[in-house]
Amino acid sequence: MVGMKSLWFFMSLFCIAKAQSFTMFSWNIHRAVGMDGKLDPARTAAIIREQNADVVVLQEVDQGTMRSAKRFLATELAERLGMRFFFGKAIDFQGGEYGQAILSAHPLRETRVVRLSEQGEARIAVLAEVWVGGEWVTVGGVHLDAVSAPRRADEAKVLLAALSKKPGKIYLAGDWNEGPRDAVGRMWEGAGWVYQKKSGERFSFPQEKPELEIDFFWTKGVTQALDCRVVAVHGASDHRGVVARWGEAPP
């Protein structure tokens, strides 16, 4: 009898620890066009699948555009991976839409687009709540301006304001188009957000010989990840991806 009770106790601890684990992958997929110039959603899906992530945030996603052969990439990737998805439009483009996507292995709710800027190429963030580990957590993807540092700062202020009253855990990742210690990063750190430190190589762009750290995570109400690292994508995009894995010891 004592042995059975002990078994149930350790099984309960295992289930709790598993429920508290969470993996998120962020990647600028370059419209599923690799460095060989080929549109290949199957290749993109294979890289994503290897991460075994609960949530995936993707930047540079086409839905039904001429340049992507009228393929709906967010829809197709979600179907290939057996995941739920939310697509957020940044702009209308070539008969379709261009923006960002959230893929999730778990239920989604409260999906929304935060419009950050309409200057130059319009910029957005995509947000959702995901049910994982017995609670709703907020996840988001971001893609800031590629040209202007002042514009990136303004976009970051809009997003900070949108998230300022959001309770609970928040996981935010994407292509920030500047480093984590530049102006936007200092702004987020000053607002109480935590930069998720990477193990090993920090740089993610350009993918062949990375020399810039512009893809990374900021979180709030969340501990440092057990593992956060850059993911090689073997020429499937011009960016490497970034994956972070959290897992807390049982209380």
Buried (B, 14 or more C-beta within 10 A) or exposed (E): EEEEEEEEEEEEEEEBBEBBBBBBBBBBBBBBBBBEEEBEBEBBBBBBBEBEBBBBBBBBBBBBBEBBEEBBBBBBBBEBBEBBBBBBBBEEBEEBBBBBBBBBBBEBEEBBBBBBBEEEBBBBBBBBBBEBBEEBBBBBBBBBBBEBBEBBBBBBBBBBEBBEEBEEBBBBBBBBBBBBEBEBBEBBBEBEBBBBEBEEEBBBBBBEEBEBBBBBBBBBBBEEBEBBBBBEBEEBBBBBBBBBBBBBEEE
